[in-house]
């Protein structure tokens, strides 16, 4: 990316782009605050339906027909039962969708996840609810559901008391092969984060303590015996889940402190023996900078070694425009029909830094090759765009969403 001239910076009311162009924009009927749940359904009637989880109440999820990417159309938008719950995360497999529910306080319901039959997108039907509420639980923050058999998730539980309230969500595996009766089959937490653990609690970052808890819990068909877990202040974790009832630690790469933590996503590139590990920025105005995307050599999975980070524009260019600036979600090469997959190009969202694509064919020197930074949505309380999540389909169309008000942006990547 060309750097601005001295004394100049991007204006939040102007779009910036390189090798990405806007195809369409949809404000989602005035409810444009979207979380980090995006899933593509190839419907039986030939339509492409993009399912979106909202960042906060009052809306639960929205389905958008993107068959014609120039003319996206909302086909259904649903409500949450109250303002103290958010959906935030979802995944789609065929005609089934898993939706996470996290509450703003413990001992509140619904906290867990729902399974929906979405065979008729305009009329999603509840199949079952998995309850994760409890005295120390806020429910489920993120779900991973790609094989139609198991939901992997970051969740609290009624029988789990954390040593610190910030450590309330851990890795849980739920069997949904009988969709009407989901049942937990396994769990893992970082030793020392549960009351009663023989291991002492882990040392906490003196300034940026976001909690030792799971975030993304990714399991791929290439290695169904492995879970790749971002553990927030706990770093990146690889687990052996060959026996799902007893996950075992293979490796644990923690780089906070000295870095400011919040490991979000651990994305394996299996053919290349690499991991792409993203942080999440959680503070405005660059207070928790740097928030990076790391390239990690994982050929020896018991000893992951960082070898580079993605290049980023200077923090002073974007950090003071309003809201957050730094790494967040990645397109995760979802192993489902309709999803684009690449081990050479990684696409991610960076809040006020927009959506960006990187060439990692040389893992020691990743290169930025495309970006799109929309202007600030009119009703956004951040004052800048805050792109939250990204999904790339097999047409190489990029779908990205704003955290507060902007809704859905459909982009064409011209690399």
FENDA-V884693 format. One record per residue. RES is the residue in one letter. OMEGA is omega in whole degrees, 0 to 359 (999 if undefined). Layout:
res;omega
RES;OMEGA
RES;OMEGA
This chain:
res;omega
X;176
X;181
X;178
X;176
X;179
X;179
X;180
X;177
X;178
X;175
X;181
X;181
X;180
X;176
X;173
X;181
X;172
X;177
X;169
X;178
X;182
X;176
X;179
X;180
X;180
X;182
X;173
X;174
X;177
X;179
X;189
X;178
X;186
X;182
X;181
X;175
X;179
X;179
X;181
X;174
X;170
X;188
X;183
X;181
X;176
X;179
X;170
X;181
X;177
X;180
X;185
X;174
X;181
X;183
X;182
X;178
X;16
X;186
X;179
X;176
X;179
X;174
X;182
X;175
X;181
X;178
X;171
X;186
X;178
X;183
X;178
X;184
X;177
X;178
X;174
X;175
X;189
X;185
X;169
X;183
X;179
X;189
X;182
X;178
X;176
X;176
X;170
X;187
X;173
X;173
X;184
X;172
X;180
X;180
X;178
X;179
X;173
X;181
X;180
X;174
X;178
X;181
X;182
X;178
X;177
X;179
X;180
X;178
X;0
X;177
X;184
X;172
X;175
X;166
X;180
X;166
X;182
X;180
X;170
X;189
X;180
X;185
X;179
X;183
X;179
X;175
X;182
X;175
X;173
X;185
X;177
X;182
X;179
X;185
X;181
X;187
X;170
X;178
X;191
X;178
X;185
X;177
X;172
X;188
X;186
X;184
X;181
X;185
X;184
X;169
X;174
X;190
X;169
X;192
X;164
X;179
X;181
X;183
X;182
X;176
X;182
X;176
X;176
X;182
X;180
X;184
X;194
X;181
X;184
X;184
X;177
X;178
X;182
X;178
X;179
X;177
X;166
X;191
X;181
X;182
X;178
X;184
X;176
X;177
X;180
X;179
X;176
X;174
X;179
X;182
X;180
X;183
X;177
X;176
X;181
X;178
X;176
X;179
X;178
X;179
X;180
X;177
X;186
X;177
X;185
X;184
X;187
X;179
X;180
X;178
X;174
X;181
X;182
X;169
X;178
X;185
X;193
X;178
X;186
X;180
X;177
X;178
X;181
X;178
X;181
X;171
X;181
X;193
X;167
X;188
X;175
X;181
X;181
X;177
X;183
X;186
X;169
X;182
X;170
X;180
X;176
X;170
X;186
X;179
X;182
X;176
X;182
X;180
X;173
X;179
X;183
X;179
X;180
X;182
X;176
X;347
X;14
X;181
X;192
X;167
X;184
X;172
X;190
X;187
X;173
X;185
X;179
X;168
X;194
X;184
X;186
X;180
X;182
X;167
X;169
X;187
X;181
X;169
X;167
X;171
X;180
X;180
X;177
X;172
X;176
X;185
X;181
X;175
X;7
X;171
X;197
X;165
X;187
X;169
X;187
X;175
X;182
X;178
X;171
X;191
X;177
X;182
X;179
X;185
X;177
X;183
X;177
X;171
X;179
X;176
X;181
X;173
X;182
X;183
X;181
X;180
X;187
X;193
X;185
X;180
X;183
X;178
X;185
X;170
X;179
X;185
X;173
X;186
X;173
X;163
X;196
X;179
X;185
X;184
X;181
X;178
X;179
X;182
X;173
X;181
X;178
X;173
X;181
X;181
X;180
X;181
X;181
X;176
X;187
X;180
X;181
X;176
X;175
X;176
X;189
X;179
X;185
X;174
X;181
X;179
X;167
X;187
X;179
X;181
X;177
X;182
X;173
X;185
X;180
X;173
X;172
X;179
X;180
X;173
X;180
X;174
X;186
X;186
X;183
X;178
X;180
X;183
X;176
X;173
X;178
X;183
X;194
X;185
X;182
X;174
X;179
X;181
X;185
X;170
X;183
X;172
X;182
X;177
X;180
X;190
X;178
X;185
X;189
X;190
X;191
X;180
X;189
X;174
X;177
X;187
X;171
X;179
X;188
X;177
X;999
